[in-house]
């Protein structure tokens, strides 16, 4: 069998700006007030312990400028810990793909107001020390005629001016769907968002071919316009029956396998070049159905899970921490990426990619994968087995391998 390596993304040489290699911890609650921000100072220590570099929040209930002091205190606390702070000012609360697309077309909540009101909030947040502004999920005009892309570009031009005035090396971010390619490309061409997150990984099917196609497409579009790849594997909102962005064939469709698949994709996510977004709670594998509506209750629940998992070397929390350490040590954020096929020790249906010197293997099949005798395992999304003195990768499991030991 001939092994083939297909390059999909080239190495990024030289030092990277912080936002090109950011690990972003996203507080998913869309309604945070001044008191909530004060409670979030403890979250910052947790974010640091994960090896993440940035935190994203949506303080939609904060009255600015009257309560700007709460934002200033949060930004100062983040910066003291070496973290960057991104603040969201808008964004759809439901999916823009799938059977429920556009059912809830609100883009503002709390004290957020469309138009100039959002610009006023953005300026107040930047003046208070935020390092960037996030627009959340943009509803494409293919879903609702209320979206005016020309007007959106005008507003983004103003936001770029505000960034230049208040935040050195500040960023703008947003979520879009690759299912609407013309609109997706227009955001690249006209809006110059630093973090343009798409749903490529979120909407893959559980097979190697789908993963390869979706990742290739996203990398190609970002590289075409000189934008850093930016990834997420779950939507910013809670994934439930009424907020399902899929079509019944996506990786998360089977509830009985969702947790294991999510952990496997999370391990894949953390190996990808560029920037990565992870929702609060995903680092401890907190199911969406168990997440309370109250942001403080979510924080308490995550803290409880983290305390329980902290001493377990094989826990989801420990895996995330080890992945971020390896990511930094092996400079994966700036690494080249290539897809690998034809390895004689695993089936063609197993997903394999090479990121610098790390071979990432996702067992998408129903059969175990027997690794070569001298394979060096760097990380795994769950317990591995052993047979005849060789490591066995169970189904629905991701491993990072030192590539030189399995070549």
C-alpha positions as CSV (number, residue, x, y, z in Angstrom):
1,X,0.0,0.0,0.0
2,X,1.3,3.4,-1.0
3,X,1.2,6.2,1.7
4,X,0.1,9.5,0.3
5,X,0.4,12.9,2.0
6,X,-1.7,15.8,0.7
7,X,-0.7,19.3,1.8
8,X,-3.8,21.4,2.8
9,X,-2.2,24.3,4.7
10,X,1.4,25.7,4.6
11,X,3.6,26.6,7.6
12,X,3.4,30.1,9.0
13,X,6.9,31.3,9.5
14,X,8.0,34.0,12.0
15,X,6.2,35.2,15.1
16,X,2.4,35.2,15.1
17,X,0.1,38.0,16.3
18,X,-1.7,36.8,19.4
19,X,-5.1,36.5,17.6
20,X,-3.6,34.2,15.0
21,X,-2.9,31.5,17.6
22,X,-5.5,32.3,20.2
23,X,-7.1,29.7,22.4
24,X,-10.5,31.2,23.3
25,X,-12.7,30.2,26.2
26,X,-16.2,31.2,25.4
27,X,-18.8,31.9,28.1
28,X,-21.9,30.8,26.3
29,X,-24.5,32.7,28.3
30,X,-26.0,35.5,26.1
31,X,-27.1,37.6,29.1
32,X,-24.4,38.7,31.5
33,X,-24.9,41.7,33.8
34,X,-22.5,43.8,35.9
35,X,-22.8,41.4,38.9
36,X,-22.1,38.4,36.6
37,X,-18.9,40.1,35.4
38,X,-17.8,40.5,38.9
39,X,-18.3,36.8,39.5
40,X,-16.3,35.9,36.4
41,X,-13.0,37.0,37.9
42,X,-12.7,33.5,39.3
43,X,-13.3,32.0,35.9
44,X,-10.1,33.7,34.6
45,X,-7.9,31.6,36.9
46,X,-9.6,28.5,35.5
47,X,-9.0,29.7,31.9
48,X,-5.3,30.2,32.7
49,X,-5.1,26.7,34.2
50,X,-6.4,25.3,30.9
51,X,-3.6,26.9,29.0
52,X,-6.0,29.2,27.1
53,X,-5.1,32.7,26.3
54,X,-8.4,34.6,25.7
55,X,-11.9,34.7,27.2
56,X,-15.1,35.7,25.3
57,X,-18.2,37.0,27.0
58,X,-21.5,38.7,26.0
59,X,-22.4,41.3,28.7
60,X,-25.7,42.2,27.1
61,X,-27.3,43.2,30.4
62,X,-24.5,45.7,31.3
63,X,-25.7,49.3,31.0
64,X,-23.0,51.4,29.4
65,X,-21.5,53.8,30.1
66,X,-23.2,53.7,33.6
67,X,-21.8,50.3,34.5
68,X,-18.5,50.5,32.5
69,X,-16.6,50.1,35.7
70,X,-17.5,46.4,35.8
71,X,-16.1,46.0,32.3
72,X,-12.9,47.9,33.3
73,X,-12.4,45.7,36.4
74,X,-12.9,42.5,34.3
75,X,-10.5,43.7,31.6
76,X,-7.9,44.6,34.2
77,X,-8.2,41.3,35.9
78,X,-7.8,39.5,32.6
79,X,-4.8,41.5,31.6
80,X,-3.1,40.9,35.0
81,X,-3.3,37.2,34.2
82,X,-1.9,37.6,30.7
83,X,-5.3,37.0,29.1
84,X,-7.1,38.9,26.3
85,X,-10.7,39.8,26.6
86,X,-13.2,39.7,23.8
87,X,-16.8,41.0,24.2
88,X,-19.8,40.1,22.1
89,X,-22.3,42.8,21.2
90,X,-24.8,40.8,19.1
91,X,-25.5,37.5,17.5
92,X,-28.3,35.0,16.6
93,X,-29.3,32.7,19.5
94,X,-30.2,29.8,17.2
95,X,-28.9,28.0,14.1
96,X,-28.8,29.4,10.6
97,X,-28.6,25.9,9.0
98,X,-30.8,22.8,9.4
99,X,-34.5,22.5,10.0
100,X,-34.7,25.2,12.6
101,X,-32.7,27.9,10.7
102,X,-34.1,31.3,11.2
103,X,-36.9,30.4,13.6
104,X,-35.5,32.8,16.2
105,X,-34.1,35.8,14.2
106,X,-33.2,38.0,17.2
107,X,-29.7,39.3,16.9
108,X,-29.8,41.6,20.0
109,X,-30.8,40.8,23.6
110,X,-30.8,42.6,26.9
111,X,-29.6,46.2,26.5
112,X,-28.2,45.7,23.1
113,X,-29.8,47.8,20.3
114,X,-29.5,47.4,16.6
115,X,-27.6,50.0,14.5
116,X,-25.8,52.8,16.2
117,X,-26.6,51.3,19.6
118,X,-24.2,48.4,19.0
119,X,-21.5,50.8,17.9
120,X,-21.9,52.8,21.2
121,X,-21.6,49.5,23.2
122,X,-18.6,48.5,21.2
123,X,-16.8,51.8,21.8
124,X,-17.7,51.7,25.5
125,X,-16.3,48.1,25.8
126,X,-13.1,49.0,24.0
127,X,-12.6,52.2,26.0
128,X,-13.0,50.0,29.1
129,X,-10.1,47.8,28.0
130,X,-11.6,45.0,25.9
131,X,-9.1,43.6,23.3
132,X,-11.7,43.0,20.6
133,X,-15.4,43.0,19.6
134,X,-17.4,39.9,18.5
135,X,-20.6,40.0,16.5
136,X,-21.7,36.5,17.3
137,X,-23.6,34.5,14.7
138,X,-24.5,36.5,11.6
139,X,-27.8,35.5,10.0
140,X,-27.1,35.3,6.3
141,X,-29.5,37.0,3.8
142,X,-30.3,33.6,2.4
143,X,-32.1,32.9,5.7
144,X,-33.7,36.3,6.3
145,X,-34.1,39.4,4.1
146,X,-33.6,41.6,7.1
147,X,-29.8,41.1,6.8
148,X,-28.3,43.9,4.8
149,X,-24.7,43.0,4.0
150,X,-23.8,46.4,2.7
151,X,-24.9,48.1,5.9
152,X,-23.1,45.5,7.9
153,X,-19.9,46.3,6.0
154,X,-20.4,50.0,6.8
155,X,-20.7,49.2,10.5
156,X,-17.7,46.9,10.4
157,X,-15.6,49.7,8.8
158,X,-16.6,51.9,11.8
159,X,-15.6,49.1,14.2
160,X,-12.2,48.8,12.5
161,X,-11.8,52.5,13.2
162,X,-12.7,52.1,16.8
163,X,-10.2,49.2,17.2
164,X,-7.5,51.4,15.8
165,X,-8.4,54.1,18.3
166,X,-8.7,52.0,21.5
167,X,-7.1,48.6,21.2
168,X,-3.6,48.0,19.8
169,X,-3.7,44.8,17.8
170,X,-7.4,44.4,18.6
171,X,-9.7,42.0,16.8
172,X,-13.1,41.6,15.3
173,X,-14.8,38.2,15.2
174,X,-18.0,36.6,14.1
175,X,-19.6,33.2,13.3
176,X,-20.8,32.4,9.8
177,X,-21.9,29.3,8.0
178,X,-20.0,27.7,5.1
179,X,-23.4,26.4,3.8
180,X,-23.8,29.8,2.3
181,X,-20.6,30.1,0.3
182,X,-21.2,33.4,-1.5
183,X,-22.0,35.2,1.8
184,X,-19.1,33.4,3.5
185,X,-16.6,34.6,0.9
186,X,-18.0,38.1,0.9
187,X,-17.2,38.4,4.6
188,X,-13.6,37.5,3.8
189,X,-13.4,39.9,0.9
190,X,-15.2,43.0,2.3
191,X,-15.2,42.8,6.1
192,X,-11.7,41.7,7.1
193,X,-12.8,40.0,10.3
194,X,-9.8,38.7,12.2
195,X,-11.7,35.7,13.5
196,X,-14.2,34.5,11.0
197,X,-15.4,31.2,12.5
198,X,-17.3,28.8,10.3
199,X,-19.1,25.6,11.0
200,X,-16.9,23.2,8.9
201,X,-16.0,21.0,11.8
202,X,-19.3,21.4,13.5
203,X,-21.3,20.0,10.6
204,X,-19.0,17.1,9.6
205,X,-20.4,13.6,9.4
206,X,-18.7,10.8,11.4
207,X,-16.5,9.6,8.6
208,X,-13.0,10.3,7.4
209,X,-14.1,11.6,3.9
210,X,-16.4,14.2,5.3
211,X,-13.8,15.4,7.8
212,X,-11.2,15.7,5.1
213,X,-13.6,17.6,2.7
214,X,-14.9,20.1,5.4
215,X,-11.4,20.9,6.8
216,X,-9.9,21.2,3.3
217,X,-12.6,23.7,2.2
218,X,-12.3,25.8,5.4
219,X,-8.5,25.9,5.2
220,X,-8.6,26.8,1.5
221,X,-10.9,29.7,2.0
222,X,-9.0,31.2,4.9
223,X,-5.7,30.7,3.2
224,X,-7.0,32.3,0.0
225,X,-7.7,35.6,1.8
226,X,-4.7,35.5,4.1
227,X,-6.9,34.9,7.2
228,X,-5.9,32.6,10.0
229,X,-8.0,29.4,10.4
230,X,-10.4,29.6,13.3
231,X,-12.2,26.6,14.6
232,X,-15.1,25.4,16.8
233,X,-16.7,22.0,16.9
234,X,-19.9,22.9,18.7
235,X,-22.2,25.9,18.3
236,X,-22.0,28.9,20.6
237,X,-25.5,28.2,21.7
238,X,-26.8,25.2,23.7
239,X,-27.3,22.3,21.3
240,X,-30.8,21.0,21.8
241,X,-33.8,19.6,19.8
242,X,-35.0,23.1,18.9
243,X,-31.5,24.4,18.1
244,X,-30.1,21.6,16.0
245,X,-28.1,23.0,13.1
246,X,-27.7,19.7,11.3
247,X,-29.7,17.7,8.8
248,X,-29.9,14.4,10.7
249,X,-26.6,13.1,9.4
250,X,-24.0,15.1,11.4
251,X,-21.6,13.7,14.0
252,X,-23.8,14.8,17.0
253,X,-27.1,13.3,15.7
254,X,-26.8,10.1,17.8
255,X,-27.3,11.1,21.4
256,X,-25.8,7.9,22.7
257,X,-22.5,8.5,21.0
258,X,-22.4,12.3,21.2
259,X,-20.2,12.6,24.3
260,X,-17.5,10.3,23.0
261,X,-17.5,11.8,19.5
262,X,-17.4,15.3,21.0
263,X,-14.3,14.4,23.1
264,X,-12.7,12.9,20.0
265,X,-13.4,15.9,17.9
266,X,-12.3,18.2,20.7
267,X,-8.9,16.5,20.6
268,X,-8.8,16.9,16.8
269,X,-9.8,20.6,17.2
270,X,-6.9,21.3,19.6
271,X,-4.4,20.0,17.0
272,X,-5.5,22.3,14.2
273,X,-3.4,25.3,13.1
274,X,-4.8,28.7,13.7
275,X,-7.1,29.7,16.6
276,X,-9.5,27.6,18.6
277,X,-12.8,28.3,20.4
278,X,-14.0,26.1,23.2
279,X,-17.3,26.7,25.1
280,X,-17.4,26.8,28.9
281,X,-18.1,23.3,30.2
282,X,-16.8,21.4,27.1
283,X,-13.4,21.1,28.8
284,X,-15.0,18.9,31.5
285,X,-17.4,17.2,29.0
286,X,-20.5,18.8,30.5
287,X,-23.5,17.7,28.4
288,X,-25.7,20.5,27.0
289,X,-28.8,19.0,28.6
290,X,-27.3,19.5,32.0
291,X,-26.3,23.1,31.6
292,X,-28.4,25.5,33.8
293,X,-29.7,28.8,32.4
294,X,-28.0,30.8,35.1
295,X,-24.4,31.7,34.3
296,X,-23.4,31.5,37.9
297,X,-24.9,28.0,38.2
298,X,-23.0,26.9,35.1
299,X,-19.8,28.3,36.6
300,X,-20.4,26.4,39.9
301,X,-21.2,23.2,38.0
302,X,-18.0,23.5,35.9
303,X,-16.0,24.2,39.0
304,X,-17.4,21.0,40.6
305,X,-16.6,18.9,37.6
306,X,-13.1,20.4,37.4
307,X,-12.4,19.7,41.0
308,X,-13.4,16.1,40.5
309,X,-11.4,15.7,37.3
310,X,-8.3,17.6,38.4
311,X,-6.5,14.6,39.9
312,X,-7.5,12.2,37.1
313,X,-4.7,12.1,34.5
314,X,-7.1,10.6,31.9
315,X,-10.0,13.0,32.5
316,X,-11.4,15.3,29.8
317,X,-10.0,18.3,31.8
318,X,-6.5,16.7,31.9
319,X,-6.7,15.9,28.2
320,X,-7.4,19.6,27.3
321,X,-4.6,20.8,29.6
322,X,-2.1,18.4,28.1
323,X,-3.3,19.3,24.5
324,X,-2.7,23.0,25.0
325,X,0.7,22.3,26.5
326,X,1.6,20.1,23.5
327,X,0.1,22.7,21.1
328,X,2.4,25.3,22.5
329,X,5.5,23.1,22.7
330,X,5.2,21.8,19.2
331,X,4.0,25.1,17.7
332,X,0.9,23.6,16.2
333,X,-0.9,26.9,15.7
334,X,1.6,27.9,13.0
335,X,2.1,24.3,11.7
336,X,1.5,23.0,8.2
337,X,-1.3,20.4,7.8
338,X,-1.5,17.5,5.5
339,X,-4.0,14.6,5.1
340,X,-2.4,11.1,5.1
341,X,-3.8,8.1,3.4
342,X,-2.5,4.6,2.7
343,X,-1.0,3.8,6.1
344,X,-0.5,0.0,6.2
345,X,-1.5,-0.2,9.9
346,X,-4.9,1.4,9.7
347,X,-8.0,1.2,7.4
348,X,-8.6,3.8,4.7
349,X,-11.8,4.7,6.6
350,X,-9.8,6.0,9.6
351,X,-9.1,9.8,9.5
352,X,-5.4,10.7,9.7
353,X,-3.7,14.1,9.4
354,X,-0.2,15.3,9.9
355,X,0.3,18.6,11.8
356,X,4.0,19.4,11.9
357,X,5.5,16.3,13.6
358,X,2.2,15.1,15.1
359,X,0.1,12.5,13.4
360,X,-3.5,12.8,14.5
361,X,-5.6,9.7,14.1
362,X,-9.4,9.7,14.6
363,X,-10.9,6.2,14.6
364,X,-14.2,6.8,12.8
365,X,-14.7,3.1,12.2
366,X,-16.4,0.4,14.3
367,X,-13.2,-1.6,14.6
368,X,-10.1,-1.0,16.8
369,X,-6.9,0.3,15.3
370,X,-3.7,-1.5,16.2
371,X,-0.8,0.9,16.3
372,X,2.7,0.0,15.2
373,X,4.9,-1.6,17.8
374,X,7.0,1.4,18.7
375,X,4.3,4.1,18.4
376,X,4.7,7.0,20.8
377,X,1.3,8.2,22.0
378,X,1.3,11.9,22.9
379,X,-2.3,12.2,23.8
380,X,-5.6,10.4,23.6
381,X,-9.3,11.4,24.0
382,X,-10.0,8.3,26.1
383,X,-8.4,5.1,27.5
384,X,-6.5,3.0,25.0
385,X,-6.2,-0.7,25.0
386,X,-3.4,-3.2,24.5
387,X,-3.0,-6.4,22.5
388,X,0.2,-8.4,21.9
389,X,2.3,-5.6,23.4
390,X,0.8,-3.0,21.0
391,X,-1.4,-0.1,21.7
392,X,-5.0,-0.4,20.5
393,X,-7.1,2.7,19.6
394,X,-10.8,1.9,20.2
395,X,-13.6,3.2,18.0
396,X,-14.6,6.9,18.5
397,X,-11.2,7.8,19.8
398,X,-8.6,10.4,18.8
399,X,-4.8,9.9,19.4
400,X,-1.9,12.2,18.8
401,X,1.2,10.3,17.8
402,X,4.9,11.3,17.3
403,X,4.9,10.9,13.6
404,X,8.5,9.6,13.4
405,X,7.6,6.6,15.5
406,X,4.8,5.4,13.1
407,X,6.3,6.3,9.7
